Amino acid sequence: MVAIMDITLLKTFLEVAATGSFVSASDRLFVTQSAVSLRVQRLEDSLGKPLFTRSKAGAELTPAGREFERYALSMIRVWEEARQQVAIPEGFTRSISIGAQYSLWPRLGFRWIDQMQSAMPDLNIRAELGMPDRLTRFLIEGITQIGLLYTPQLRPGLSADMVLEEELVLVASWKGATCDGLTGRYVFVDWGPEFIGAHAIALPDLTNPGLTFSLGAMVAEYAINRQAAAYLPARYVKKYLDSGDLHLVADAPRFPYPVWAVWRTDMEKDVRDMALSKLNLVSSHAEADGDAVLSQLAVLNGDETAEILGEKNDVDDIRS
């Protein structure tokens, strides 16, 4: 069995390989750059060959490093499988580890866990939280078997299915808000490059408000407590709309933002099939919540379908 310290060395090696930088790897691993260098050096000494070519531009895998990478991934996966199997509590026979971005736990991830527990009572479930890069690394290494992400990154051994047609809508913590009246009260939520590009086209006056968050749906609490406006998932904000804490912004475009399930293809088949079927079930309910919000937006706009962020302007530019 690979020693725990060797696992740490392997994970450090894989982080440097993924980022192409000792500095970036140290940031992600929350250790000093010298610690990363020492760990990689220990691996290189053990293998008798250099794994990276160092330069001012970063770190690039050598031929030996590329060859070793697949073995490192395999060893990490075996270790994680063994660790999870040994850690199964008494009374449970199987285990699954799932991960999701923060915005996808409320009204989706938690309900998914409820359904899986009902369907398979002997299943031990572990839940992880993370940003896309972290969750993807967990999937590759076998730390998690299924992840819920907005922006999937496919790698060998991973597959993806779209499970939810999420919609981002503009909400404010006061009634009667319009796009023209948000100056000084709007906060920008970074939902990725596609959203940023469409936002810059459709709402140029709000593109650089001086305050940007990469916190996803967590920004809802900020908006409520500070009389602010932001783009947030329709599914997530429905409860706040129902309670009157948030309100849809009239004449604001929406932004389609699908949710994907990324899963390891080597999962135990019956566990995978059950997990994905239950995920599809709760996704249908979550999508219904989002559709209800879009219906409210249509009524607010005089029964007109809300425009898609950036789309109308693109058409107008082409016609002109």
N, C-alpha and C positions, 0 to 999 in steps of 0.2 A: 504494500500500500504506500502511496506517495505521502511523504511526511507533510504536516501542516505548513512548515516553513517553506517546503518546496512548492506548495500550492501558491503561497504568497509570491514567490519568485516567478512562477508561471503567469500569474495574473498581472504582475508588473510588466513582464515581457510582452504580453498580449496588449496591454494598455499602450505601451510605447509603439508597438506595431500598428495599432489602430489609429493613433493620433499622429504618428510620425515625428514625435517630439518628446524629449525627456522632460521638458518644462511642462507641457500640457499634461503628460502622464502624472507628474507630481501633483498638479492642481486637482486632477480627478481622483487621485488616490489619497489626497490630503496628507502627503508626506513631503519631505524636502527633496529637491532635485538630486542632492548627493546620495540620499537613500535609494532613489530609483537607479542611479548609476551603479551603486554598490551591488544592488540585487541583480542587475543585468550582468555585471562583471562576474558575480558568483556563478551564474548560469554558464557564461562563456568559459570560465575556468573549468567547470565540470564537464562541458562538452568538448573542450579543446579547440573550439573554433569561434571566431567573431560572429555575432548575430546581427549586428548593425554596423553600417558605415556612418560615422558621425561627421557632421559638417555644420557650418553656421546656419544652413537652411533647415537643419533638423536631423532626423535619424531615419535611414532607409535600410530595409532588410537586406542582408547579404543572401546569396543563394542558400547557404546553410541555414540562415534565419527563416527563409521562406519554407524550407523543408521541415524545420523544427516546429513551425507555427501549427501545422495540422496535428502534430503529435501533442503539442501543448493543449490545444482545444480538446482533443480526445481525452487527455488525462484529467483536465478540469471537469469535463462532463461525467466521467466515471466517478470522480471524487464526489461531485454534487449528488449524483444518484445514490451513492453509498451513504452519504451523510443524511440525505432526506429519508432513506429507507430505515436507517438505524434510529432516526429521531422520531419515527412514527409512534405516537402515544399508545398505551395499552387500550385495547378495545377498537382500534382502527387497523385496517389491513392494507390500505392503499393511501397514496399521497399525491397531491398536486400543488404546485406553486404557481400563482398567477400574479401578474403585475399590471398596473394601469397608471396613466397620468392622473394628476389630482382631479382634474375636471370630470373624469370619467368614473369616479367612485360613487358620488351621490346619484341616486335614482337610476343607476345602471350596475356598477360593480357590486355594491352591497346586495342588491336584489338578486344578482347572479349567484352570489354565494348562498343566499337563502334557498334558491332553487336547487343548487347542487347538493346541499346538505339534505334536502328532502328526498331527492332522487337516489342518493348514494350515502346513507348514514355512516357507512364504515370508511368514508373518504376523509382523510386528514387534509385540511386546506391551509396553505400559507399565502398571505397576501403581501405584495410589495408595492411601493410607491416610487415613481421616478420620472425623470424627463426622458424623451425618446432615446437619446444616446445610451443612457444608463440601462433602460429596459431592454434595448437591443443587445447590449453586452451581456445582460443577464440571460437572455434567450440563447445567445450563441454559446455561452459557457454552461448552460443547463441549470442555472440557478432557478429560472422560471421556465414553465412549459408553454404558457399562453400569456400574451400581453395585449392590452387594449391601448391603441395609439391612434393619433390623428395623422401622423406622417410616418408610415411604416418604412423600414429599411430592410429589404430582403437580403439574406445571406444564404450560402449553401446550408441545407438542412432546415430551412425555415419556409413556411408557406403563409399566405395571407388571404383573408376573406373580408369583404366589406360587410359590416353588421348593422350599421346605423347611418341614415342620412341626416346627420346633424346640421343645424342651421345656426349661424351666429346672427344675433339681432342687436340693435342699438337700444339700450335702456338707460333711463335716468331715474334719480331718486325723487323727482318732483313731477307733478302732473303738468300736462300741456307742453312738454318740451318739444322743440323742433330742431332740425339740424342747424338752422341759422342762429339759434340762441344758445349754442353750447360753448362759445368761446370763453375760455378761462375756467370752464367747469368740466372739460372733457379729459379723460385719461386714455392713453393709447395702450391697448393690450396687444402684445406681439404674438400673433397666431401663425407666424411663419411667412416665408417669402411671397407666396401667392396672395395671401391676405394683404400684406404690406403693399404689394404692387397695385392690387385692385383698389385699395383704400386711397393710395396716392392719386389715382385717376379720378375716382368718384368724389372724394372729400379732401381736396388739396389744402383747404384752410384748416383742417383738423389733423393733418398728417404729422405735424411736429408740435404738439401742445406743450412740450417741456417736461412731460412726465410719462414714462413708458414702463409698463410692467410685463414681465415674462412669467406671470404667476397663474395664468389661465383663469378659471372660474372663481378662484379665491378673491379676485378683484371685486366681486359682488359685495362683499362686506365693506370694502373700502368705499365703494360708491354710495352705499346706503348711509354710512356713518359720516360722510364728508360732502354730501350734496353734490355728487359727481355723476357723470355719464360714461358709459363704456360699451363696447361690443362683447357680448357674452352668449353662451349656448342657450338656445330657446328652451331646451329640455331642462336645463339647470335652473333657469330664472323663473320657471312657471310658478313655483311655490311663492316666490317673492312678488310676482304679479298678483297672484291670488290674495296675498296678505296686504297688498297695497304699499309694500316697502319699495318696490320698483315699478316703473311705468314705461311702456313702449314709447319710443320717440316717433312721432308722426313723420311721414314722408322719408323715413330712413331706409336705405336699401338693406337687403339681407345678404348673407354670404354662406353658400353651401360648404360644409366642412365635414366630410364623412369620417366615420369611426371604423377602424380596422382591427380585426383580431389576427394577431401574428402568432403562429404556433409552431412548435418543434414537430417535424415530421416523424420523429422516432418515439412519439408518445404512445403509451399503452392505448390500444384502439378503443376499447369500450369506455375508458375514462375520457378520451378525447371526444368521442361521438356524443357522450352524455353532456360534457361541458359545452360543446358548441351548440347542441340543440337547446340547452337551457339558456345560453347566451342569446340565441336568436329569439327565444320566447320573451325574455325581459327587454330585448332591443325593440321588439314590436310595441311594447307598452311605452317605452321611452320615446319612440318615434311619434306615438300618438300624443304624448305631452307636447312635443315640439310642434306637431301639426295644429294643436289647439292654440298655441301661441301665435302661429302664423295666421290663423283664422282671425284672431283678435287684431292683428296688425292690418289685415285686409279690411276689416270693419272700420278701423281707425282711419284708414286711407280712402274710405268711401267705397268699400267692396272691390277695390282694385288689387291685383296681385302685386306684392312688393317687388320692386326691381332688385336685380342681383348686383351686388357691389361691383362697380367698374364696368358692367356690361353695357349699359345705355350709352355711356360716354364713348366706348369703343365703337359702337355702331355709328354714332354721330360723327366720330372722327373719320370713319371709312367713307361715309356718304359725302362728307365735305372734301 
